[in-house]
């Protein structure tokens, strides 16, 4: 006897549920990544301009150290003192040799505050240090 004669086999069609799951995961990733980027740049810091600055790609695990006009040090909108920053950077340097650090200092920050962050980086063997600047705006030719 042939029992399969009356049974129709249906192929597995396109499954939409896994595609929706993937779309939500990707959306969640980009939302969280953009929130993290806003945390780094949220402070009201007036970055100095530079004619020779270059836009570099963002590296994974790079640390952005913000220094406001009063000389306070921030990471991810959390204020750090020099000792606490040194401990954090030291731990990161041990776990990730070649750890990149970007210093975003306000244009009115005292020079000694920037040098103190550079000293902290040197003391914990971080040599990959960059400074954040904005491109110099060209003057309008029609403006008087």
N, C-alpha and C positions, 0 to 999 in steps of 0.2 A: 504494500500500500504506500502511496505517495501522499503524505500529509502536507507537504509544502506547496502543493499545487494551488491551494486556495488562499494561501497567505501571501500578501504583498509585502515585499521588503521596501522599506523607505530609507533612503540615505539620510545621514545626519546633515541637517541644513546648517546654515550660518548661525552661529550662536552669538547673540548680541550681548548677553550678560557679561562675559569676560571682557569684551571690548569696552563696555561702560566702566567696569572696574578699573581697567588700565587708564582710561581717560581721567577718572577721578584721582587716581594715584599721581598721574603726571600733573594735574591741576594743583593738587596738594603740595607737591614738591616745589613748583614754581611760586606758589603763594608763600611758602615758608622761606624760600631763598630770597624773595624780594623783601620780606619783612626783616630778615637778617641784614641785608644790604642797607635798609633804612636805619636800623639801629646804629650801624657804624657811622653813618653820615648825618644823623639827626641833630647833633649839636649845632648851635648857631655860630659856626666858626667861619670867619672871613679868610679864606685861603689866599695867600699871595699869588701874584701872576708871574709868569716866566715866558720869555720869548723862545727859549731853547728847550722847554719841556716837551717830553714825548708821552703819548698815551700808551701805556703798557697793559697787556692783558692781566686779568686778576688771577693770581696763583691760588691753588688750593691751600688751605690752612694758613694763609697770610694773616698777620695780626695788624690791625689798624689802631695806632695809638693816637688819640686826639688830645691836643693841649689847647685849652681855651685862652682867652686874652688875659685871664687872671693867673695863668700858670697851673691850673688844675689839670690832672691827667685822667682821661676817661678811656675805657675799653667797653664797647657795646653799651654805651650810656651809663656805665657804672664807674663812679669815681674811685681811683686807686691812689695810694700814697707811693712814694719811691720804693720803700721796702717791699710792699705787697706786689708791686709791678715787677721788681727784681725776682721775687720768688716764682711768680707766674711765668715770666719769660725764661727763667732758668729751667723750669720743668718742661716747657715746650722745646727748648733747645736740646735737652737731653733726649726727649722722645723723638724729635724731628730735627736732625742735624741739617743745617742750611736753612733754618726757619726764616722766611721773609718777614720783615717788619716795615710798615709804612708809617711815617710820622706826619700827621696832619696838624700843623700848628697854626694858630690864628696869626694874622699879619702883625698884630699888636702884642704878641707874646714876648716876654723878656727872653733874650738870647740864652741866658743861663739856664732857663727851664728846658729848652730844647737840648742843650749840651748835657744836662743831667740825664735825660732819657737816652741820649747817645752813650753816655758813660755806663748806664745800666745795661744796655745792649752789649757793650764791649766786655763788661764784667762777666756776663753769662755766655760769652763766646757766640754772639750773634753778629755776623759780619754783613749779612744781606739786609741792609737798611736803605730805604728810599724816602724821599720827601715828596709830599703831595703839593702840587701847584696847579693853578688854572692857566689856560692859554691866555696870552696877552691879547686884549681886544684891540683890533685895529681902529684907528680914529676915522670917523665919518668924513669923507672928503667934502661933503656939502655943508657940514656944520661950521659955524664961525665962532 
